[in-house]
C-alpha cells in the first residue's frame, strides 16, 4: 500500500472534515460564490488551520473574481497548491550520515513521546539498523519501565537507571554502550515536564554536554514530539522547548485521532520546523515518514 493510500485510510477524521466537507459545500451543483468561500474558510478553521484558512480563502477569492477558478475541481486543485506552499519541503526521513547517529527526543508527558520513540526504534530496527534507547526521563514514575516494555517489543537495547538518577549519567552510559556495541542509532528520551523553563534548559544542556564528551558533534538531531489534538496548546509547549534546546524537527503524534489534522499547518507556521514523522495509530508500525504531498492529498483529494 502506497503512502497516500495509507494516510487516506488512517487520517479518516481529518479527511471527513476537509475532503468530505468540500464535497458537501458543492453538493447539488452549487456555484462558487462569496458565501461558499466564507463557508470554506469556516470549514478550514474547524480543521484547525488557523490563520492559514483566511490566507488561502482570500487567494481563492481573488482567483474567482478574475475568473480563473469556477468550480469544485478548480478549488481543490488550487487549495492543494496553496497548502503545499505552506509546508516545509525539507521534512521526512533523515539521512544517517553519522555513525552512530544520536537523536534526542523532547516533548511533554502525554504527548505521545514514549510511543513515538518506540516506533522510531522499530522503524530503524526494521531497516536493518542496530538501535539503543536511553531512558533519561528519570523523574517520572515508571517512565523507564514504560520505555523498557516498548524496547522489548521493538527488540532493541535500552540503557536505564533507577528512578531519580541523574539523566546525564544515563546518557553517558548509553553513549558508552552504543559505541561498545557499534550501534547505528542512539535515541535519547528526556524529561517530559520540568517545573520551569530554566530547569528544562539546564537539564537538556547537561545531557548534551555529557554526550559530547564521547561524541563531540552529538546530538545530530533534536526532535520535538507534539500531540496533534492539542492545537494551540501544542504550540505553546513547543515554544518552551525550542527556547531551551535547538530543535531541528517535529514528530506529530495522534493524527489519526483528530478531525483537526490541519493543526499541522498552524504548527508549521508557528515553529518553522520540518515535520519528520507523523503518528497515525497505536501499533508499532504506525509512524509514517512525513511526505507533504501525500498528506495534503490524503486530506483534501476526492
C-alpha atoms as an extended CHARMM CRD file, in Angstrom:
* protein
*
       302  EXT
         1         1  UNK       CA              0.0000000000        0.0000000000        0.0000000000  PROA      1               0.0000000000
         2         2  UNK       CA              1.4120000000        3.4050000000       -1.0010000000  PROA      2               0.0000000000
         3         3  UNK       CA              1.8570000000        6.2350000000        1.4700000000  PROA      3               0.0000000000
         4         4  UNK       CA             -1.1060000000        8.2100000000        0.0660000000  PROA      4               0.0000000000
         5         5  UNK       CA             -3.4070000000        5.1880000000        0.4600000000  PROA      5               0.0000000000
         6         6  UNK       CA             -2.1510000000        4.5320000000        3.9980000000  PROA      6               0.0000000000
         7         7  UNK       CA             -2.6680000000        8.1370000000        5.0540000000  PROA      7               0.0000000000
         8         8  UNK       CA             -6.0750000000        8.2840000000        3.3820000000  PROA      8               0.0000000000
         9         9  UNK       CA             -7.0640000000        5.2670000000        5.4610000000  PROA      9               0.0000000000
        10        10  UNK       CA             -5.5100000000        6.4670000000        8.7380000000  PROA      10              0.0000000000
        11        11  UNK       CA             -6.4340000000       10.1820000000        8.6550000000  PROA      11              0.0000000000
        12        12  UNK       CA            -10.1410000000        9.4680000000        8.2820000000  PROA      12              0.0000000000
        13        13  UNK       CA            -11.4140000000       12.1130000000       10.6790000000  PROA      13              0.0000000000
        14        14  UNK       CA             -9.4660000000       14.9960000000        9.1640000000  PROA      14              0.0000000000
        15        15  UNK       CA            -10.3380000000       13.7400000000        5.6940000000  PROA      15              0.0000000000
        16        16  UNK       CA            -14.0360000000       13.7330000000        6.5980000000  PROA      16              0.0000000000
        17        17  UNK       CA            -13.7290000000       17.2970000000        7.8880000000  PROA      17              0.0000000000
        18        18  UNK       CA            -11.8990000000       18.5880000000        4.8140000000  PROA      18              0.0000000000
        19        19  UNK       CA            -12.3790000000       16.4950000000        1.6640000000  PROA      19              0.0000000000
        20        20  UNK       CA            -15.9140000000       15.3910000000        2.5030000000  PROA      20              0.0000000000
        21        21  UNK       CA            -16.6690000000       18.8780000000        3.7860000000  PROA      21              0.0000000000
        22        22  UNK       CA            -15.6620000000       20.4280000000        0.4580000000  PROA      22              0.0000000000
        23        23  UNK       CA            -17.8970000000       17.9390000000       -1.3780000000  PROA      23              0.0000000000
        24        24  UNK       CA            -20.7390000000       18.9920000000        0.9020000000  PROA      24              0.0000000000
        25        25  UNK       CA            -20.2640000000       22.6640000000        0.0620000000  PROA      25              0.0000000000
        26        26  UNK       CA            -20.6140000000       21.9700000000       -3.6480000000  PROA      26              0.0000000000
        27        27  UNK       CA            -23.4450000000       19.4370000000       -3.2120000000  PROA      27              0.0000000000
        28        28  UNK       CA            -26.1790000000       19.6780000000       -5.8030000000  PROA      28              0.0000000000
        29        29  UNK       CA            -24.0390000000       21.5780000000       -8.2840000000  PROA      29              0.0000000000
        30        30  UNK       CA            -23.8620000000       24.6800000000       -6.0940000000  PROA      30              0.0000000000
        31        31  UNK       CA            -21.9650000000       27.5260000000       -7.7610000000  PROA      31              0.0000000000
        32        32  UNK       CA            -18.7930000000       29.0400000000       -6.3680000000  PROA      32              0.0000000000
        33        33  UNK       CA            -19.5980000000       32.4040000000       -4.7990000000  PROA      33              0.0000000000
        34        34  UNK       CA            -18.6220000000       34.6070000000       -1.8480000000  PROA      34              0.0000000000
        35        35  UNK       CA            -20.9570000000       32.7670000000        0.5250000000  PROA      35              0.0000000000
        36        36  UNK       CA            -19.4520000000       29.3910000000       -0.3680000000  PROA      36              0.0000000000
        37        37  UNK       CA            -15.9570000000       30.7870000000        0.1530000000  PROA      37              0.0000000000
        38        38  UNK       CA            -16.9730000000       32.0540000000        3.6050000000  PROA      38              0.0000000000
        39        39  UNK       CA            -18.2460000000       28.5670000000        4.4410000000  PROA      39              0.0000000000
        40        40  UNK       CA            -14.9950000000       27.0540000000        3.1260000000  PROA      40              0.0000000000
        41        41  UNK       CA            -12.9980000000       29.3450000000        5.4110000000  PROA      41              0.0000000000
        42        42  UNK       CA            -15.1070000000       28.2190000000        8.3660000000  PROA      42              0.0000000000
        43        43  UNK       CA            -14.5410000000       24.5890000000        7.3490000000  PROA      43              0.0000000000
        44        44  UNK       CA            -10.7760000000       25.1070000000        7.3090000000  PROA      44              0.0000000000
        45        45  UNK       CA            -10.8520000000       26.8280000000       10.7100000000  PROA      45              0.0000000000
        46        46  UNK       CA            -12.8010000000       23.8790000000       12.1240000000  PROA      46              0.0000000000
        47        47  UNK       CA             -9.9970000000       21.5760000000       10.9630000000  PROA      47              0.0000000000
        48        48  UNK       CA             -7.5670000000       23.8230000000       12.9220000000  PROA      48              0.0000000000
        49        49  UNK       CA             -5.7860000000       25.5300000000       10.0160000000  PROA      49              0.0000000000
        50        50  UNK       CA             -5.9940000000       28.8470000000       11.8760000000  PROA      50              0.0000000000
        51        51  UNK       CA             -4.6910000000       31.9110000000       10.0380000000  PROA      51              0.0000000000
        52        52  UNK       CA             -3.8310000000       29.7530000000        7.0180000000  PROA      52              0.0000000000
        53        53  UNK       CA             -7.6040000000       29.4320000000        6.4500000000  PROA      53              0.0000000000
        54        54  UNK       CA             -8.0410000000       33.1700000000        5.8440000000  PROA      54              0.0000000000
        55        55  UNK       CA             -4.9600000000       33.3930000000        3.6420000000  PROA      55              0.0000000000
        56        56  UNK       CA             -5.8540000000       30.5800000000        1.2580000000  PROA      56              0.0000000000
        57        57  UNK       CA             -9.5240000000       31.5600000000        1.0090000000  PROA      57              0.0000000000
        58        58  UNK       CA             -8.5450000000       35.1730000000        0.2650000000  PROA      58              0.0000000000
        59        59  UNK       CA             -6.3730000000       33.9140000000       -2.5910000000  PROA      59              0.0000000000
        60        60  UNK       CA             -9.1760000000       31.6560000000       -3.8550000000  PROA      60              0.0000000000
        61        61  UNK       CA            -11.4940000000       34.6810000000       -3.7680000000  PROA      61              0.0000000000
        62        62  UNK       CA             -9.0730000000       36.7540000000       -5.8470000000  PROA      62              0.0000000000
        63        63  UNK       CA             -8.7380000000       33.9810000000       -8.4210000000  PROA      63              0.0000000000
        64        64  UNK       CA            -12.5080000000       33.5450000000       -8.5500000000  PROA      64              0.0000000000
        65        65  UNK       CA            -13.0380000000       37.2650000000       -9.2230000000  PROA      65              0.0000000000
        66        66  UNK       CA            -10.5630000000       37.0280000000      -12.1070000000  PROA      66              0.0000000000
        67        67  UNK       CA            -12.4560000000       34.0460000000      -13.4940000000  PROA      67              0.0000000000
        68        68  UNK       CA             -9.5090000000       31.6600000000      -13.0140000000  PROA      68              0.0000000000
        69        69  UNK       CA            -11.3800000000       29.2000000000      -10.7840000000  PROA      69              0.0000000000
        70        70  UNK       CA            -15.0190000000       28.3380000000      -11.2790000000  PROA      70              0.0000000000
        71        71  UNK       CA            -15.9680000000       25.1180000000       -9.5050000000  PROA      71              0.0000000000
        72        72  UNK       CA            -15.1240000000       22.3220000000       -7.0750000000  PROA      72              0.0000000000
        73        73  UNK       CA            -12.3240000000       20.7650000000       -9.1210000000  PROA      73              0.0000000000
        74        74  UNK       CA            -10.5950000000       24.1510000000       -9.5140000000  PROA      74              0.0000000000
        75        75  UNK       CA            -10.9780000000       24.8900000000       -5.7940000000  PROA      75              0.0000000000
        76        76  UNK       CA             -9.4820000000       21.5400000000       -4.7540000000  PROA      76              0.0000000000
        77        77  UNK       CA             -6.5780000000       21.9050000000       -7.2010000000  PROA      77              0.0000000000
        78        78  UNK       CA             -5.6990000000       25.4530000000       -6.1470000000  PROA      78              0.0000000000
        79        79  UNK       CA             -6.2430000000       24.6890000000       -2.4460000000  PROA      79              0.0000000000
        80        80  UNK       CA             -3.8090000000       21.7860000000       -2.7620000000  PROA      80              0.0000000000
        81        81  UNK       CA             -1.2000000000       24.0960000000       -4.3040000000  PROA      81              0.0000000000
        82        82  UNK       CA             -1.6810000000       26.7860000000       -1.6430000000  PROA      82              0.0000000000
        83        83  UNK       CA             -1.4490000000       24.2960000000        1.2280000000  PROA      83              0.0000000000
        84        84  UNK       CA              1.6920000000       22.6500000000       -0.1590000000  PROA      84              0.0000000000
        85        85  UNK       CA              3.3560000000       26.0730000000       -0.2810000000  PROA      85              0.0000000000
        86        86  UNK       CA              2.7950000000       26.3580000000        3.4630000000  PROA      86              0.0000000000
        87        87  UNK       CA              4.5880000000       23.1560000000        4.4390000000  PROA      87              0.0000000000
        88        88  UNK       CA              8.3740000000       22.9250000000        4.7950000000  PROA      88              0.0000000000
        89        89  UNK       CA              9.6890000000       20.8940000000        1.8540000000  PROA      89              0.0000000000
        90        90  UNK       CA             12.6390000000       19.5910000000        3.8930000000  PROA      90              0.0000000000
        91        91  UNK       CA             10.6480000000       17.2250000000        6.1250000000  PROA      91              0.0000000000
        92        92  UNK       CA             10.5030000000       13.4570000000        6.0430000000  PROA      92              0.0000000000
        93        93  UNK       CA             13.1730000000       10.8360000000        6.5810000000  PROA      93              0.0000000000
        94        94  UNK       CA             16.7080000000       11.8180000000        7.5720000000  PROA      94              0.0000000000
        95        95  UNK       CA             19.9480000000       10.5890000000        6.0730000000  PROA      95              0.0000000000
        96        96  UNK       CA             22.1090000000        8.6980000000        8.5490000000  PROA      96              0.0000000000
        97        97  UNK       CA             25.3900000000       10.4320000000        7.7810000000  PROA      97              0.0000000000
        98        98  UNK       CA             26.9150000000        9.8990000000       11.2370000000  PROA      98              0.0000000000
        99        99  UNK       CA             27.8440000000        6.5950000000       12.8930000000  PROA      99              0.0000000000
       100       100  UNK       CA             26.3850000000        6.3780000000       15.3960000000  PROA      100             0.0000000000
       101       101  UNK       CA             23.5740000000        8.8720000000       14.8090000000  PROA      101             0.0000000000
       102       102  UNK       CA             22.3680000000       10.3590000000       18.1010000000  PROA      102             0.0000000000
       103       103  UNK       CA             18.7650000000       11.6000000000       18.2530000000  PROA      103             0.0000000000
       104       104  UNK       CA             17.4650000000       13.4470000000       21.3150000000  PROA      104             0.0000000000
       105       105  UNK       CA             13.6780000000       13.4210000000       21.7750000000  PROA      105             0.0000000000
       106       106  UNK       CA             11.7880000000       16.0730000000       23.7730000000  PROA      106             0.0000000000
       107       107  UNK       CA              8.1170000000       16.6650000000       24.4980000000  PROA      107             0.0000000000
       108       108  UNK       CA              5.6500000000       16.9260000000       27.3740000000  PROA      108             0.0000000000
       109       109  UNK       CA              4.2940000000       13.8640000000       29.1300000000  PROA      109             0.0000000000
       110       110  UNK       CA              1.1660000000       12.6350000000       27.4210000000  PROA      110             0.0000000000
       111       111  UNK       CA              2.1830000000       13.9690000000       24.0100000000  PROA      111             0.0000000000
       112       112  UNK       CA              2.9440000000       10.5010000000       22.6760000000  PROA      112             0.0000000000
       113       113  UNK       CA              6.6990000000       10.8690000000       23.2380000000  PROA      113             0.0000000000
       114       114  UNK       CA              7.4160000000        7.4040000000       24.6330000000  PROA      114             0.0000000000
       115       115  UNK       CA              5.3080000000        5.6620000000       21.9950000000  PROA      115             0.0000000000
       116       116  UNK       CA              6.9320000000        7.7210000000       19.2460000000  PROA      116             0.0000000000
       117       117  UNK       CA             10.4080000000        6.7330000000       20.4810000000  PROA      117             0.0000000000
       118       118  UNK       CA              9.3920000000        3.0760000000       20.3910000000  PROA      118             0.0000000000
       119       119  UNK       CA              8.0160000000        3.4700000000       16.8730000000  PROA      119             0.0000000000
       120       120  UNK       CA             11.2360000000        5.1500000000       15.7260000000  PROA      120             0.0000000000
       121       121  UNK       CA             13.2710000000        2.3260000000       17.2380000000  PROA      121             0.0000000000
       122       122  UNK       CA             11.0780000000       -0.2500000000       15.4940000000  PROA      122             0.0000000000
       123       123  UNK       CA             11.2980000000        1.6220000000       12.1800000000  PROA      123             0.0000000000
       124       124  UNK       CA             15.0830000000        1.8400000000       12.2540000000  PROA      124             0.0000000000
       125       125  UNK       CA             15.4980000000       -1.7180000000       13.5150000000  PROA      125             0.0000000000
       126       126  UNK       CA             13.3110000000       -2.9760000000       10.6640000000  PROA      126             0.0000000000
       127       127  UNK       CA             15.5370000000       -1.0170000000        8.2710000000  PROA      127             0.0000000000
       128       128  UNK       CA             18.4870000000       -3.0860000000        9.4960000000  PROA      128             0.0000000000
       129       129  UNK       CA             19.9810000000       -0.6440000000       11.9770000000  PROA      129             0.0000000000
       130       130  UNK       CA             21.2290000000       -1.5330000000       15.4340000000  PROA      130             0.0000000000
       131       131  UNK       CA             19.3810000000        0.7350000000       17.8860000000  PROA      131             0.0000000000
       132       132  UNK       CA             19.9810000000        1.6910000000       21.5300000000  PROA      132             0.0000000000
       133       133  UNK       CA             17.4710000000        3.6120000000       23.6780000000  PROA      133             0.0000000000
       134       134  UNK       CA             18.4500000000        5.8100000000       26.6330000000  PROA      134             0.0000000000
       135       135  UNK       CA             15.8230000000        6.2490000000       29.3740000000  PROA      135             0.0000000000
       136       136  UNK       CA             16.8270000000        9.7410000000       30.5330000000  PROA      136             0.0000000000
       137       137  UNK       CA             13.3610000000       10.6580000000       31.8240000000  PROA      137             0.0000000000
       138       138  UNK       CA             14.2420000000        9.5520000000       35.3540000000  PROA      138             0.0000000000
       139       139  UNK       CA             11.8480000000       11.8630000000       37.2250000000  PROA      139             0.0000000000
       140       140  UNK       CA              8.5040000000       10.4890000000       36.1200000000  PROA      140             0.0000000000
       141       141  UNK       CA              7.3620000000        7.3980000000       37.9820000000  PROA      141             0.0000000000
       142       142  UNK       CA              7.6670000000        4.2960000000       35.8150000000  PROA      142             0.0000000000
       143       143  UNK       CA              8.8580000000        6.2540000000       32.7310000000  PROA      143             0.0000000000
       144       144  UNK       CA             11.8350000000        3.9370000000       32.2580000000  PROA      144             0.0000000000
       145       145  UNK       CA              9.6110000000        0.8880000000       32.8830000000  PROA      145             0.0000000000
       146       146  UNK       CA              7.2530000000        2.0270000000       30.1490000000  PROA      146             0.0000000000
       147       147  UNK       CA             10.1150000000        2.6460000000       27.7310000000  PROA      147             0.0000000000
       148       148  UNK       CA             11.6440000000       -0.7390000000       28.5530000000  PROA      148             0.0000000000
       149       149  UNK       CA              8.3860000000       -2.5210000000       27.7120000000  PROA      149             0.0000000000
       150       150  UNK       CA              8.3600000000       -0.8030000000       24.3210000000  PROA      150             0.0000000000
       151       151  UNK       CA             12.0700000000       -1.5110000000       23.7970000000  PROA      151             0.0000000000
       152       152  UNK       CA             11.4590000000       -5.2180000000       24.3910000000  PROA      152             0.0000000000
       153       153  UNK       CA              8.5980000000       -5.2050000000       21.8790000000  PROA      153             0.0000000000
       154       154  UNK       CA             10.8110000000       -3.4800000000       19.3190000000  PROA      154             0.0000000000
       155       155  UNK       CA             13.6840000000       -5.8360000000       20.1870000000  PROA      155             0.0000000000
       156       156  UNK       CA             16.1960000000       -3.0680000000       20.8100000000  PROA      156             0.0000000000
       157       157  UNK       CA             18.6170000000       -2.4420000000       23.6830000000  PROA      157             0.0000000000
       158       158  UNK       CA             17.7790000000        0.0240000000       26.4550000000  PROA      158             0.0000000000
       159       159  UNK       CA             20.0530000000        1.7260000000       28.9980000000  PROA      159             0.0000000000
       160       160  UNK       CA             18.3540000000        2.8360000000       32.2240000000  PROA      160             0.0000000000
       161       161  UNK       CA             18.9560000000        3.5060000000       35.9100000000  PROA      161             0.0000000000
       162       162  UNK       CA             16.7440000000        3.7210000000       38.9690000000  PROA      162             0.0000000000
       163       163  UNK       CA             14.0740000000        6.4040000000       39.2890000000  PROA      163             0.0000000000
       164       164  UNK       CA             15.5650000000        9.7390000000       40.3520000000  PROA      164             0.0000000000
       165       165  UNK       CA             19.0090000000        9.0170000000       38.8650000000  PROA      165             0.0000000000
       166       166  UNK       CA             20.9530000000       11.7590000000       37.1070000000  PROA      166             0.0000000000
       167       167  UNK       CA             19.6850000000       11.8160000000       33.4930000000  PROA      167             0.0000000000
       168       168  UNK       CA             23.1080000000       12.9080000000       32.2340000000  PROA      168             0.0000000000
       169       169  UNK       CA             24.6680000000        9.8190000000       33.8390000000  PROA      169             0.0000000000
       170       170  UNK       CA             22.1690000000        7.6340000000       31.9610000000  PROA      170             0.0000000000
       171       171  UNK       CA             23.0510000000        9.4530000000       28.7400000000  PROA      171             0.0000000000
       172       172  UNK       CA             26.7810000000        8.8860000000       29.3550000000  PROA      172             0.0000000000
       173       173  UNK       CA             26.2600000000        5.1460000000       29.9300000000  PROA      173             0.0000000000
       174       174  UNK       CA             24.0510000000        4.9430000000       26.8470000000  PROA      174             0.0000000000
       175       175  UNK       CA             26.6990000000        6.5480000000       24.6290000000  PROA      175             0.0000000000
       176       176  UNK       CA             29.3140000000        4.1950000000       26.0830000000  PROA      176             0.0000000000
       177       177  UNK       CA             27.0890000000        1.1790000000       25.3170000000  PROA      177             0.0000000000
       178       178  UNK       CA             26.2950000000        2.4750000000       21.8250000000  PROA      178             0.0000000000
       179       179  UNK       CA             29.9870000000        2.8260000000       20.9770000000  PROA      179             0.0000000000
       180       180  UNK       CA             30.8890000000       -0.5130000000       22.5620000000  PROA      180             0.0000000000
       181       181  UNK       CA             28.1490000000       -2.3230000000       20.6250000000  PROA      181             0.0000000000
       182       182  UNK       CA             28.9650000000       -0.4270000000       17.3930000000  PROA      182             0.0000000000
       183       183  UNK       CA             25.2680000000        0.5020000000       17.2000000000  PROA      183             0.0000000000
       184       184  UNK       CA             23.9420000000        2.6890000000       14.3960000000  PROA      184             0.0000000000
       185       185  UNK       CA             21.4120000000        4.8240000000       16.2540000000  PROA      185             0.0000000000
       186       186  UNK       CA             21.0530000000        6.0930000000       19.8290000000  PROA      186             0.0000000000
       187       187  UNK       CA             17.6480000000        7.5580000000       20.7140000000  PROA      187             0.0000000000
       188       188  UNK       CA             17.5390000000        9.5220000000       23.9780000000  PROA      188             0.0000000000
       189       189  UNK       CA             14.2960000000       10.0780000000       25.8790000000  PROA      189             0.0000000000
       190       190  UNK       CA             14.2380000000       13.2230000000       28.0390000000  PROA      190             0.0000000000
       191       191  UNK       CA             12.0720000000       14.5040000000       30.8860000000  PROA      191             0.0000000000
       192       192  UNK       CA              8.5880000000       15.4240000000       29.7370000000  PROA      192             0.0000000000
       193       193  UNK       CA              7.8840000000       18.1030000000       32.2860000000  PROA      193             0.0000000000
       194       194  UNK       CA             10.1240000000       20.2310000000       34.4850000000  PROA      194             0.0000000000
       195       195  UNK       CA              8.8400000000       22.9880000000       36.7320000000  PROA      195             0.0000000000
       196       196  UNK       CA             10.4330000000       25.9400000000       34.9730000000  PROA      196             0.0000000000
       197       197  UNK       CA             11.9650000000       26.6640000000       31.6050000000  PROA      197             0.0000000000
       198       198  UNK       CA             15.2610000000       27.2800000000       33.4180000000  PROA      198             0.0000000000
       199       199  UNK       CA             15.1860000000       23.7290000000       34.8120000000  PROA      199             0.0000000000
       200       200  UNK       CA             14.3050000000       22.3410000000       31.3940000000  PROA      200             0.0000000000
       201       201  UNK       CA             17.1260000000       24.2430000000       29.7240000000  PROA      201             0.0000000000
       202       202  UNK       CA             19.6390000000       23.1930000000       32.3520000000  PROA      202             0.0000000000
       203       203  UNK       CA             18.6400000000       19.5310000000       32.1550000000  PROA      203             0.0000000000
       204       204  UNK       CA             18.7920000000       19.3270000000       28.3610000000  PROA      204             0.0000000000
       205       205  UNK       CA             22.0450000000       21.2790000000       28.1790000000  PROA      205             0.0000000000
       206       206  UNK       CA             23.6610000000       18.9810000000       30.7550000000  PROA      206             0.0000000000
       207       207  UNK       CA             22.6180000000       15.8860000000       28.7810000000  PROA      207             0.0000000000
       208       208  UNK       CA             24.0550000000       17.3810000000       25.6030000000  PROA      208             0.0000000000
       209       209  UNK       CA             27.3470000000       18.3500000000       27.2720000000  PROA      209             0.0000000000
       210       210  UNK       CA             27.6710000000       14.8110000000       28.6070000000  PROA      210             0.0000000000
       211       211  UNK       CA             27.0190000000       13.2010000000       25.2200000000  PROA      211             0.0000000000
       212       212  UNK       CA             29.6090000000       15.4560000000       23.5760000000  PROA      212             0.0000000000
       213       213  UNK       CA             32.3680000000       14.1750000000       25.8800000000  PROA      213             0.0000000000
       214       214  UNK       CA             32.3290000000       10.9970000000       23.7940000000  PROA      214             0.0000000000
       215       215  UNK       CA             30.7390000000       12.1390000000       20.5060000000  PROA      215             0.0000000000
       216       216  UNK       CA             31.6390000000       15.8380000000       20.0650000000  PROA      216             0.0000000000
       217       217  UNK       CA             29.1180000000       16.5760000000       17.2900000000  PROA      217             0.0000000000
       218       218  UNK       CA             26.1570000000       14.8870000000       19.0410000000  PROA      218             0.0000000000
       219       219  UNK       CA             23.2250000000       15.0290000000       19.2510000000  PROA      219             0.0000000000
       220       220  UNK       CA             22.8830000000       15.0360000000       15.4830000000  PROA      220             0.0000000000
       221       221  UNK       CA             19.1420000000       15.6460000000       15.6900000000  PROA      221             0.0000000000
       222       222  UNK       CA             16.7840000000       17.0550000000       18.3240000000  PROA      222             0.0000000000
       223       223  UNK       CA             13.1280000000       16.2970000000       17.6550000000  PROA      223             0.0000000000
       224       224  UNK       CA             10.0790000000       17.5330000000       19.4850000000  PROA      224             0.0000000000
       225       225  UNK       CA              7.0040000000       15.3010000000       19.8100000000  PROA      225             0.0000000000
       226       226  UNK       CA              3.6950000000       17.1910000000       19.7640000000  PROA      226             0.0000000000
       227       227  UNK       CA              0.1620000000       15.9280000000       20.3380000000  PROA      227             0.0000000000
       228       228  UNK       CA             -1.7380000000       16.8960000000       17.1720000000  PROA      228             0.0000000000
       229       229  UNK       CA             -5.0240000000       17.0400000000       19.0800000000  PROA      229             0.0000000000
       230       230  UNK       CA             -3.7750000000       19.8920000000       21.2900000000  PROA      230             0.0000000000
       231       231  UNK       CA             -3.7770000000       22.6330000000       18.6370000000  PROA      231             0.0000000000
       232       232  UNK       CA             -2.6340000000       25.9830000000       20.0220000000  PROA      232             0.0000000000
       233       233  UNK       CA             -1.6280000000       24.4000000000       23.3390000000  PROA      233             0.0000000000
       234       234  UNK       CA              0.8940000000       22.2350000000       21.4720000000  PROA      234             0.0000000000
       235       235  UNK       CA              2.4360000000       25.3850000000       20.0020000000  PROA      235             0.0000000000
       236       236  UNK       CA              2.7440000000       26.9950000000       23.4500000000  PROA      236             0.0000000000
       237       237  UNK       CA              4.5040000000       23.8730000000       24.7580000000  PROA      237             0.0000000000
       238       238  UNK       CA              6.7280000000       23.7310000000       21.6940000000  PROA      238             0.0000000000
       239       239  UNK       CA              7.9320000000       27.2900000000       22.1940000000  PROA      239             0.0000000000
       240       240  UNK       CA              9.1620000000       26.4100000000       25.6920000000  PROA      240             0.0000000000
       241       241  UNK       CA             11.1880000000       23.5150000000       24.3560000000  PROA      241             0.0000000000
       242       242  UNK       CA             12.5630000000       25.4020000000       21.3510000000  PROA      242             0.0000000000
       243       243  UNK       CA             13.7490000000       28.1290000000       23.7290000000  PROA      243             0.0000000000
       244       244  UNK       CA             15.5770000000       25.5060000000       25.7680000000  PROA      244             0.0000000000
       245       245  UNK       CA             17.1650000000       23.3870000000       23.0410000000  PROA      245             0.0000000000
       246       246  UNK       CA             17.9900000000       23.6690000000       19.3530000000  PROA      246             0.0000000000
       247       247  UNK       CA             15.1280000000       21.6220000000       17.9160000000  PROA      247             0.0000000000
       248       248  UNK       CA             15.5510000000       20.7120000000       14.2290000000  PROA      248             0.0000000000
       249       249  UNK       CA             12.4530000000       18.6140000000       13.5510000000  PROA      249             0.0000000000
       250       250  UNK       CA              8.9660000000       17.6510000000       14.6860000000  PROA      250             0.0000000000
       251       251  UNK       CA              7.0700000000       14.4170000000       15.2050000000  PROA      251             0.0000000000
       252       252  UNK       CA              3.3020000000       14.9280000000       15.2070000000  PROA      252             0.0000000000
       253       253  UNK       CA              1.6080000000       12.1900000000       17.2090000000  PROA      253             0.0000000000
       254       254  UNK       CA             -2.0500000000       11.0960000000       17.2760000000  PROA      254             0.0000000000
       255       255  UNK       CA             -3.0160000000       12.4820000000       13.8570000000  PROA      255             0.0000000000
       256       256  UNK       CA             -5.3850000000        9.5550000000       13.3730000000  PROA      256             0.0000000000
       257       257  UNK       CA             -7.4210000000       10.5020000000       16.4440000000  PROA      257             0.0000000000
       258       258  UNK       CA             -8.4580000000       14.0010000000       15.4470000000  PROA      258             0.0000000000
       259       259  UNK       CA            -10.5420000000       15.8330000000       12.8730000000  PROA      259             0.0000000000
       260       260  UNK       CA             -8.2070000000       18.7840000000       13.4400000000  PROA      260             0.0000000000
       261       261  UNK       CA             -5.2150000000       17.4910000000       11.4780000000  PROA      261             0.0000000000
       262       262  UNK       CA             -4.9810000000       20.9340000000        9.9210000000  PROA      262             0.0000000000
       263       263  UNK       CA             -3.0940000000       21.8470000000       13.0940000000  PROA      263             0.0000000000
       264       264  UNK       CA             -0.0500000000       20.6240000000       11.1740000000  PROA      264             0.0000000000
       265       265  UNK       CA             -0.2130000000       23.8330000000        9.1150000000  PROA      265             0.0000000000
       266       266  UNK       CA             -0.6170000000       26.0060000000       12.2190000000  PROA      266             0.0000000000
       267       267  UNK       CA              2.2890000000       24.2830000000       13.9740000000  PROA      267             0.0000000000
       268       268  UNK       CA              4.4540000000       24.5370000000       10.8610000000  PROA      268             0.0000000000
       269       269  UNK       CA              3.6760000000       28.2530000000       10.5550000000  PROA      269             0.0000000000
       270       270  UNK       CA              4.3810000000       28.9920000000       14.2220000000  PROA      270             0.0000000000
       271       271  UNK       CA              7.5960000000       26.9890000000       14.6130000000  PROA      271             0.0000000000
       272       272  UNK       CA              9.0990000000       26.9970000000       11.1180000000  PROA      272             0.0000000000
       273       273  UNK       CA             10.4630000000       23.4800000000       11.6280000000  PROA      273             0.0000000000
       274       274  UNK       CA             10.2510000000       20.4790000000        9.2850000000  PROA      274             0.0000000000
       275       275  UNK       CA              7.9270000000       17.6090000000       10.1710000000  PROA      275             0.0000000000
       276       276  UNK       CA              9.9030000000       14.3530000000       10.2110000000  PROA      276             0.0000000000
       277       277  UNK       CA              7.2470000000       11.7750000000       11.0710000000  PROA      277             0.0000000000
       278       278  UNK       CA              3.5580000000       11.5590000000       11.8620000000  PROA      278             0.0000000000
       279       279  UNK       CA              1.8920000000        9.0870000000       14.2060000000  PROA      279             0.0000000000
       280       280  UNK       CA             -1.2140000000        7.5050000000       12.6970000000  PROA      280             0.0000000000
       281       281  UNK       CA             -2.1830000000        4.8680000000       15.2580000000  PROA      281             0.0000000000
       282       282  UNK       CA             -1.1460000000        2.8880000000       18.3350000000  PROA      282             0.0000000000
       283       283  UNK       CA              0.5790000000       -0.0320000000       16.6040000000  PROA      283             0.0000000000
       284       284  UNK       CA              4.3570000000       -0.0920000000       16.4450000000  PROA      284             0.0000000000
       285       285  UNK       CA              4.4880000000        0.2940000000       12.6620000000  PROA      285             0.0000000000
       286       286  UNK       CA              2.1080000000        3.2820000000       12.5380000000  PROA      286             0.0000000000
       287       287  UNK       CA              4.7100000000        6.0150000000       12.3360000000  PROA      287             0.0000000000
       288       288  UNK       CA              4.9190000000        7.3600000000        8.8090000000  PROA      288             0.0000000000
       289       289  UNK       CA              7.6790000000        9.3400000000        7.1740000000  PROA      289             0.0000000000
       290       290  UNK       CA              6.1450000000       12.7400000000        6.5440000000  PROA      290             0.0000000000
       291       291  UNK       CA              5.5050000000       13.4720000000        2.8760000000  PROA      291             0.0000000000
       292       292  UNK       CA              3.7730000000       16.8060000000        2.3570000000  PROA      292             0.0000000000
       293       293  UNK       CA              2.1540000000       15.8650000000       -0.9590000000  PROA      293             0.0000000000
       294       294  UNK       CA              0.8030000000       12.5680000000        0.3530000000  PROA      294             0.0000000000
       295       295  UNK       CA             -0.5000000000       14.3160000000        3.4730000000  PROA      295             0.0000000000
       296       296  UNK       CA             -2.2760000000       17.1330000000        1.6330000000  PROA      296             0.0000000000
       297       297  UNK       CA             -3.7340000000       14.7190000000       -0.9380000000  PROA      297             0.0000000000
       298       298  UNK       CA             -4.9710000000       12.3900000000        1.8020000000  PROA      298             0.0000000000
       299       299  UNK       CA             -6.9900000000       15.1270000000        3.4910000000  PROA      299             0.0000000000
       300       300  UNK       CA             -8.3530000000       17.1540000000        0.5460000000  PROA      300             0.0000000000
       301       301  UNK       CA             -8.3630000000       14.9460000000       -2.5510000000  PROA      301             0.0000000000
       302       302  UNK       CA            -11.6380000000       13.2610000000       -3.5400000000  PROA      302             0.0000000000
